[in-house]
Amino acid sequence: MATGATGSYDLGGNRILAALPEAEQRRLQAYLEPVELSTGDLLYRPGGRIETVLFPLLGVCSILAELDGPAVEVATVGDEGMVGLPVFLGVGSPTERAVCQVAGFGLRMDADRFRHEIAVLDGQLQQTLQRFTQSMFTQLARNAGCNRSHRTRQRCARWLLMTADRMHSNEFDLTQKFLAQMLAVRRSSVSEVAGALAEDGCISYRRGTITILDRARLEANACTCYRVIREAIDAAFPPAAKKA
């Protein structure tokens, strides 16, 4: 358990931390600070210094590429990963922006301390992060192809399913503005797609709250990218490795 001003949280709630031996978990917990995550929180920006790394326990964080127009989501991170991968990879400054898109909570660690722990933990933490990095590469590749080849309705269904997985709930708050940013479409297109999924009996969408009514039906609307990304995450961190 990690304890702070925001409460006590189980390290096993994050799949990277859960995959570590208990001795390493005990070593790390002294440096992990519980933190609440609010929608819109900026975690790091392009060209800036990453001061802390974050291990989400609940919620969704987005990695955004800032192009000439609106920012475009290139990846999302939930309880399967860590926000701050450039620190692990030894990158000087990130080229993307990381923000919290769906509120939750997590455990953060000072970036300098994290670098030190990578060096002294005899490869276990490095190996775990390498598996996460590979799953992120899969997500990045699928997102690039998905945004080009699949219909907005398919991409929306995939994003909602991935969010539900990370929230461990079929109900979560999500504004049209953020969903439009995630799908790189206009808000009017989000309204049309959400309306179509609602008419099909997949979801209900009221006052910024999404409720998945029929998961199997929503999966039928999603593109194959959902399964590919989920299987890549489960291959890196088998569900049995995650503590209850």
N, C-alpha and C positions, 0 to 999 in steps of 0.2 A: 504493500500500500504506500502511496505518496500522500502526504498531508500538507495542506497549506491553508491560506485564508479562505479559499473557495471550497474547502472540504477535503475528504479523503477519497482517493481514486485507486482502483486496482490496476497495476501495470499490465496485467493480463488482458485488459481491455483494448490494448493495441497489439496487433499481430506481430510487429517487429519485436517489441519488448517481450511478448509472450513466448517467442521462439528462443529466447536466451536461457541459458542455464540459470537456476535459482541463485547461485552465488553471484553471477554477474548482475542479475536483477537487483539483488541486495546492495551491490556496490553502486549501481546507477541511481537508485531511488533517493539517495542523499542529495543528488544534484538535480532532481526533477521537481519542478514547481507546478502544481495544479493551476490551470488558468481557464477562465470562462472565455468562450468565443462568441462574439456578436456578429451578426450579418454586416458585412462591409468592412470589418477590421482589416487593416493593411498589415501583412506579415513581412513582406519585403518588397522593394521596388527596384526597377532596372538601374544598374549603375551604383546602387547603394551597398552598404555593408550589411550583411546578414548578422544580426546581433545574437539571435537565438534560433534553435531548431525546435520544431514542434512535433510531438507524437499525438495525433488526434485520437480521442476515445469515442467521441460522438460528434457528428457534424460533417460538413463538406467544405473543403478548401479548394480553390481554383487557381490554376497556374494560367496566367493570361499573357498573350503576346500583344504588345502595343504596336499596331500597324499605323498606316497613315490615317485610317478611319477609326471606327470604334475598336476597342480591345476585343480579341478573339480568344476564347478558351482553348487551350491545347491539351490540358490534362486536369484531372481532379484527384484529390487525395482525401481519404477518410481513415478509418481505424486500421486499415491494412498497411499504412505507410508513415512517412515522415515528410514534413514540409521543411525544406532547407537542404535538399539534395545537392545543390552546388557546393555546400560546405564539405560534404562527404567526398565529392569529386575533386575538391581542391581548386575550384574555380574562384578567381579573385572577386568578381562582382557578377551578380545575375543579370541576364538580359531580359528576363520576364518579371511580371508582377504577380505576387501571391496574395490572395484575399480570402476571407471567410465568406462563403456564399450561403451556407445554411448553418445557423447557430448551433453551438454545442459546447464541448469542453475538451481539454487535452492536458498534456504534460509537456512543459518546455524546459530546455536546458541551454545554458550559456554556450554560445558557439565555440568559444575557446576551450571550455571544459570538454565539450563534445569531441573536439579534435584530439585532445589529450587522451580521452577514454578510448578512442579508436586506436591510438598508438599502443596502449598498455593492456588491452583486453585480449591479447593472444589470438586475434583473428576471428573470434566468435561474432562480435558485433559487425566486423567488416563483412564476413560471409553472409550474415543476415541482410545487411544493407545491399550487398551485391544482388541477392535474389530479388529484393524490392526494386532495385534499379532495372533489372531485366523486365519485370512486370510493367514498369513505367514505360520502357521502350516499346513494349507491345501496345500499351494504351496510346502512346503518341503516334505510332504507325497506323493503328486502326482509326484513330480520330482524323488523321490526315486524309485517309481514303474515304472514311464515312462522310465527312463534311462535303466531299466532292461528288460522291456517287449515290448516297442514300437520301430518300425523301425526308422532308422536315418532320413529318408524322413519325417515321421510323426512328429518327434521331431523338425526338422528344420522348418517345416511349422508352428508349434505351436510357436516357439521362434520368428519367423518373425512377426506373428500376434500380439504377446504380445508387441513386440518392436514398431510396427506401432501404437498400442493403446497408448503407453506412449509418442510417438513422435507426436501424433495427425497429422500424415502424412503418406502417402503411399510411401514416398521416404525418405531414410536415409542412412547415411554412415556406412558401416560395412565391415571390412576386413575379408578375409578368415582365418587369424590367430586367430582372436577373436571368430569367429563363430565355428572354430574347437575346441577351448577351451571350449566354452559353451556346445557343443554337445559331448565333450570328444571323439573326433575322429581325424583321421589324416586329414591334409589339402587336400590330394588327394580325400578323401571321401567327403569333403565339395564340392569340384569342381564337383564331380559326381552328388551329390544330387541337388546342385544349377542348374546344367545343366539340370537335369531331370525336375525340377520345371519350368525352363525357357521353355523347349520344350513343356511342358503341357500348357503353356500360363499363368501360375500363376504370374511369376515375370520376370524381366530383371535384370541382374547383370553385371555392367560395371565399371571398375576402382574403385572398392571398394564401389560402390553405389548400393543399392538395391531399386528397384521400384516394388511395388505390382501392377500388371496389372489387375488381376481378383481376388478380395478378396474372393468371394464365392467359386471359384475354389480352392484357397489356403486353405480355411477352410475345404473343402472336403478332402484335402490331410492331414490335421492335425489330430492328435489323439484327443480323447474326453477330454484329460486333459486341453486343451485350454478353453473349455467351463466351465469346473468345476472350474478352477482357476478364470476365469473372473467372474463367478457367485458368488464365495466366496467374491471377492473384492466388487462387486456391492451390496451384502447383507450387508457387513460391512459399506459401504459408498454408499447409493443409488445415482445414477447419478444426480438426482434432487437437491441433497444437495450441488453439486459443482457449484460454482458461475461462470457465464459467464465472 
